[in-house]
Amino acid sequence: MKTTKLSLFFLLMIVACHLQAQQPAVIAHRGYWKIAGSAQNSLLALVKADSIGCYGSEFDVWLTKDHKLVVNHDPLFKMRSMERSKASKLTQLTLDNGENLPTLKQYLNTGKGLQTKLILELKAHSKPERETKAVEKIIALVKSMHLESRMEYITFSKQALKEFIRLAPQGTPVFYLGGDLTPEELKAWGCAGADYHLGVFRKHPEWISQLHQLGLKVNVWTVNKEEDMTWLIQQKVDFITTNEPVLLQSLLK
């Protein structure tokens, strides 16, 4: 009788571990910024994403006029262009929480002391050669800071996608955001998987299983409603990017 109970216990443990392994990982969109004192793409948002146990924290990168790398989402911030301004001018600008707009080096330096994955989105730039330059500088900086194992790269730009796949260490996850490549095309490009908007997978739910059959991963953005989170959990996607990481974590529990 005792042996039977032990066998049942271990069976339940195996089932629980299997179910947990199927759950999506949580990625905080521009960090965990929906909390007092935080702001999108701020250093504190990165720290807060790590503090609540997010798998990853997503952030956005631009190449400035003088070929420096800064972290910000929009092409314009407080009337200054990311691409047409010098880094020294951009880093004087303050975010909503009072922090200065960070350089990529400052952002990665903060991330060095954390556990969360660093999900770097390179924004689509005005010229392909600027995207190539940005990728080269990103890869070199990450290498110099010994952060290769912590990085994942995402982009809407096919030029940047090609360059990340070419230049990043073999095995580095590189995902495409555009939503216009089929699972087979993503595989042929050498992507780790699709990082598509929720609407793409609502239109093509079959792509989720097709991606998995090809050995690719599925990330979905930006998912903030409980009903959408629940559907994606049922679909067994690999990652969910959200502005509401605490809500998603509560559903996964």
N, C-alpha and C positions, 0 to 999 in steps of 0.2 A: 504493500500500500504506500509506504514511504517513497519507494522508488518511482511509483506511478506519479505521485504528487510532484516529485522533483523533475521528472520528465516533462510534465505539463507546464511547470514553472519555466523551464528553459525554452520550451516551445513558444510560450507567450512572450518571453524576452526576445526571441529571434524575430517573431512577428512584429513586435513593437519597434525593434531596430530597423526592420525592413520598411515599415510604414514611415518612420522618421526620415529614412534615407530618401524616400520619394517626395518629401515635402520641398517646396521651393525655398531657395535661400533669399533672404531679404537684403535689398540694396536701397540705401537711402538716397533719394534723388537730390543732388546738390547738397548732400549732407543732411543731418537731422537739424533742420532750421525752424521747425514749428515748436519752439520752446523759448522761454524768456531769455533774452540776451544773445540769441543766435541770429544768424542771417544766412541767406543762400550763398553757397560757395565760400563761406568764411572758415577760418581755422577752427573756430569754436564748433561749427556745424560738423566738421570732420571728427573732432574729439567726442562730441555728443553721439554721433553715429556709432563710434567705437564703444562708448560707455553703455549703450543699450544692447550691444551684442550683434550689430548688423554684420552680415557676411561682407558687404562692401559699401563703400561710399563713393557716389558718382560726382564728378566735377568737370568743369569745362575749361579748355585751354586755347589761348590765342598767341600768335606770333606778332610782336609789336613792330613798329616802324624801324627800330634799331635792332631787330632780330633777337629780342629777349622774349621770354615766355611768361605770360601772366594768366591768372585764373579769374575768369568771368564768363557769364553766360551770353549776354547780348553783344552784338557788334558795336553798339554805342552804350556808354555808361556815363551819366551826368554830362551829356553833350560832347563826350570825347570818344573818338573812334579807337577801337582796339588796334586795328591794323595801321592806322595813320598817325598814331601818337607814340612818343617815346615812353619807354617803361618808367622813367623817372617821373613823368607827369601822371601816368596812370596810377602809380602806387601811392601818390599823394591823395587820391580820392578815397573817401570813407564809405564803408558799407553801412547798412541800416543799423548794425549793432556797434558802430563806432570804430571797428577795425579798419585798417587800411586795406585797399585792394591788394591781395597777395601775389607775389611772384610764384611761379611753379616751384622754384627751389625752396622757398619758405613753406609752401604747402606740403611738399614731400618731406621736408625736415620735420614738420609736425607729425606726419604720418609714420615716420621711422619708429617712434616710440609707442605705436599702437599696433593692434592686431588686424583690424579690418582691411580688406582688400582695397586697393586704390584703383577705381574704375575711371580711367582718364578718357574723356571725350575731346578729340581734336575737332574744333569747329571748322566748317567749310570756309576756306579763305578765298580771296578775290582772284588769285592766280595759282595754278597747279604747282609752280615752282616754289611758291611760298609754303605750300603744304608739305612738299618734300623737305624743304629746309627745316620746317617745324618738327617733322618726324625725326630727322637726323639729330636735331638738338635734344629732343625729348629722350630718345634712346641713349644718347651719350650721357645726359644728366642722370638718368635712372641708373645706368651702369656705374657711374662715378659714386653714386650714393648707395650702391649695393642693394638695390630695391627690385631687381628683376623678378624675383619670385613673388612679389606683392602686387605686381601690376597686371591690369587687363586694359585693353584698348578698344574704344568704340568710336565710330565716325559715320556721318552721312556721306562723306566724300569717297568716291571710288578710287580717286588718286591717292588719298591718304590711306585708304584701306590696303591698296596694293603695296604702299611703302612700309606700312607697319608689318605686314606679312613678310616682306622682303628683309627688313632690317632688325626686327625684334628677335631675341633668342628663340630658337626652335622650341615649340611647345607653348609659347606665350599666347594666351587667349586673345584673339582679335575678332570682334563682332561688327557686323554691318547693321546700320540703323535705318536705311532707306525704305525697306519694305517692298522693293520692286524686284528682288532676286528670288527665284524659287529655291527650295532646298537643294536641288541638284546643282544649281548655279553657285550657291554658297559653298558647296562641297568642292566644286571645280576651282573656285577662287582660292581655296585654302583657308576659309574662315573656320573659326571654332563653332560658329552657329549664327543664329538670327537673334538680333536685339530689336524687335519690331514693336510698333505701336499696337495697343490693344485692338484697335479697329481692324488692323491687318489680320489678326488671328480670329477675330469675330467673322470676318469675310472668308478666311481660309483656315478653318479649324483643323482640316486634314494635314496642314503643314506641320503641326506639332508632332504627330506620330511619324510623318515622313522624315522630319529632321532627326528624330531619335533613331529611326531605322538606319539612317546614314551615319550614325555615331556623332551627331552634332547636338549642341545645347540650344535651349530656348530661353531667352529673356524677353520680358514684356514690360513696356513702359506706357505712360506713367499712370499707374493703377492706384486710384484713391478711394474707390467705392467698395464697400463690403461685398456687394453682390458680384462684382467683377473679380475681386480677389478669390471668392469662393469658387467661382467657375474655373479660374485658372489653377487653383489647387486641385480641383477634380480632374483637370486636364493633364496634371502631372508635369507642368512646366518646371524648368530648372531654377529660374530666378524670376523675381518680380521686383521691378523698380518702382518706388512709391514715395510720395510726399508724406505718407502716413505710416511710417514703419512700425509704430507701437500698435496700431490697429491690426496690421497684418500679422505681427507677432502674436497677438492675442488670439487670432483665428487659427494660427498654426498650432497653438498650445491645445 
